[in-house]
Amino acid sequence: MINEKNLRQQFQEIIEKHKGILFKVAHIYCRDDEDRQDLIQEIKIQIWRSLHKYNDKYKMTTWLYRISLNVAISFYRKNAGKKANTIPLDEQISRISEVDNSYKEHQLQLLDQFINELNDFDKALMLLYLEEKSHAEIADILGISVSNVSTKAGRIKNKLKKRFSNES
C-alpha cells in the first residue's frame, strides 16, 4: 500500500513538472480565464484520484495527456449548454486592441481560432501534433491506430489549409 504522504509528494511533483500540459489543454478547450482555472482544477482532481492506478509502463506525459483531454472534453460538453460559444463584443474589442498587428501574430490567432472550431477529438489530435508528439504517442494517448493518426492529421491539416486560404 502506498503511503499517503508519499502519494501527495508524488502528486505535487507531477503537477509542478508537467503543469504545462494542463495549461495547454485548458487553453485549447476554454476561452474564459475562469473556465480555464476550473478545468485545470478538475484535471488535477482526476489526476489525484487516478494516481494510485498509474502504470509506469506508460510515459507520464502520455498518461497526463489522456486524463487531461478526457476531463477537458467532458468539461467542455458539460458547459457548452451553459455558455454560448461567442465572445462578448466588449471582450472582442479589448482583444483586438491588445493584438500585435504583426502578420505572424495574426496567423497564430487564426490557427487558434480554427483549431477551436474543430470537434473535440480533432482538437485533441492537433494539440498533440503541435506539441510534436510522435504518431505512436498520439495513437497511444487517443486510443487509435498509428495509421489512423496519420490519416486524421493529414485531413485536419488540409482542412486548416483551406481555412487559411479562405482568409487570404
C-alpha positions in Angstrom: 0.0 0.0 0.0 1.3 3.4 -0.9 1.9 5.9 1.9 -0.4 8.9 1.5 2.3 11.3 2.4 4.5 9.9 -0.5 1.5 10.0 -2.8 0.9 13.7 -2.0 4.5 14.5 -2.6 4.5 12.5 -5.9 1.3 14.3 -6.9 2.8 17.7 -6.2 6.0 16.9 -8.2 4.0 15.6 -11.2 1.8 18.7 -11.2 4.8 21.0 -10.9 6.8 19.2 -13.6 4.0 18.8 -16.1 1.8 21.8 -15.4 2.4 23.0 -19.0 0.3 20.1 -20.3 -2.7 21.1 -18.1 -2.4 24.7 -19.2 -2.2 23.9 -22.9 -5.2 21.6 -22.7 -7.2 24.1 -20.7 -6.3 26.9 -23.2 -7.4 24.9 -26.2 -10.8 24.0 -24.6 -11.7 27.1 -22.7 -11.8 30.7 -23.9 -12.6 32.3 -20.5 -10.0 32.5 -17.7 -12.3 31.4 -15.0 -13.4 28.4 -17.0 -9.7 27.6 -17.7 -8.9 27.7 -14.0 -12.0 25.5 -13.2 -10.9 23.0 -15.9 -7.3 22.9 -14.5 -8.7 22.2 -11.1 -10.9 19.4 -12.5 -7.9 17.9 -14.2 -5.9 18.0 -11.0 -8.7 16.3 -9.1 -8.8 13.5 -11.7 -5.1 13.1 -11.7 -5.2 12.8 -7.8 -8.0 10.2 -8.0 -6.2 8.2 -10.6 -2.6 8.5 -9.3 -2.7 5.1 -7.5 -3.7 3.5 -10.8 -0.8 4.9 -12.8 1.1 2.1 -14.7 4.7 3.1 -15.3 4.6 1.0 -18.4 3.3 4.2 -20.0 5.1 7.5 -20.2 3.9 10.0 -17.5 3.2 12.6 -20.2 1.0 10.1 -22.2 -1.0 9.3 -19.1 -1.4 13.0 -18.2 -2.5 13.9 -21.7 -5.0 11.1 -21.7 -6.5 12.2 -18.4 -6.4 15.9 -19.3 -8.0 15.5 -22.6 -10.8 13.3 -21.3 -11.6 15.7 -18.5 -11.4 18.7 -20.9 -13.8 17.1 -23.4 -16.3 16.2 -20.6 -15.9 19.7 -19.1 -16.5 21.3 -22.5 -19.6 19.2 -23.2 -21.0 19.8 -19.8 -20.5 23.6 -20.0 -21.3 24.0 -23.7 -25.0 24.3 -23.0 -24.4 26.8 -20.1 -22.5 29.3 -22.2 -22.8 30.3 -25.8 -19.7 29.8 -27.9 -19.5 33.5 -28.6 -17.2 36.1 -27.0 -19.0 39.3 -25.8 -18.4 42.3 -28.1 -16.6 44.3 -25.4 -14.2 41.4 -24.9 -13.7 41.1 -28.7 -12.9 44.8 -28.8 -10.4 44.6 -25.9 -8.7 41.6 -27.5 -8.4 43.4 -30.8 -6.9 46.4 -29.2 -4.3 44.2 -27.4 -3.3 42.3 -30.5 0.0 42.9 -32.1 -0.6 43.8 -35.7 2.2 41.6 -37.0 1.4 39.0 -39.6 2.8 36.1 -37.5 0.6 37.0 -34.5 -2.4 37.2 -36.8 -1.7 33.8 -38.3 -1.3 32.3 -34.8 -4.6 33.7 -33.8 -6.3 32.3 -36.9 -4.8 28.9 -36.2 -6.0 29.1 -32.6 -9.5 30.0 -33.8 -9.6 27.3 -36.5 -8.4 24.6 -34.0 -11.1 25.7 -31.5 -13.7 25.2 -34.2 -12.7 21.6 -34.7 -14.6 18.8 -33.0 -13.3 17.6 -29.6 -11.3 14.6 -31.0 -9.7 16.5 -33.8 -8.9 19.4 -31.4 -7.1 16.9 -29.1 -5.2 15.3 -32.0 -4.0 18.7 -33.3 -2.9 19.8 -29.8 -0.7 16.7 -29.5 0.5 17.1 -33.1 1.5 20.7 -32.4 3.3 19.5 -29.3 5.4 17.5 -31.7 4.3 14.2 -30.2 5.1 11.2 -32.4 2.3 9.5 -34.2 2.8 6.5 -31.9 2.5 8.7 -28.8 -0.7 10.3 -30.2 -2.1 6.9 -31.0 -1.4 5.7 -27.5 -2.9 8.8 -25.9 -6.0 8.9 -28.0 -6.5 5.1 -28.3 -6.4 4.9 -32.1 -4.0 3.2 -34.5 -0.9 5.0 -35.8 -2.2 4.9 -39.4 -5.4 6.5 -38.2 -3.4 9.3 -36.6 -1.6 9.9 -39.9 -4.8 9.9 -41.9 -6.7 12.1 -39.5 -3.8 14.5 -39.1 -3.5 14.9 -42.8 -7.2 15.5 -43.2 -7.2 18.1 -40.4 -4.1 19.9 -41.9 -5.9 20.1 -45.3 -9.0 21.5 -43.6 -6.9 24.1 -41.8 -5.0 25.0 -45.1 -8.4 25.6 -46.8 -9.5 27.8 -43.9 -6.3 29.8 -44.2 -6.6 30.2 -47.9 -10.2 31.4 -47.5 -9.0 34.1 -45.1 -6.4 35.5 -47.6 
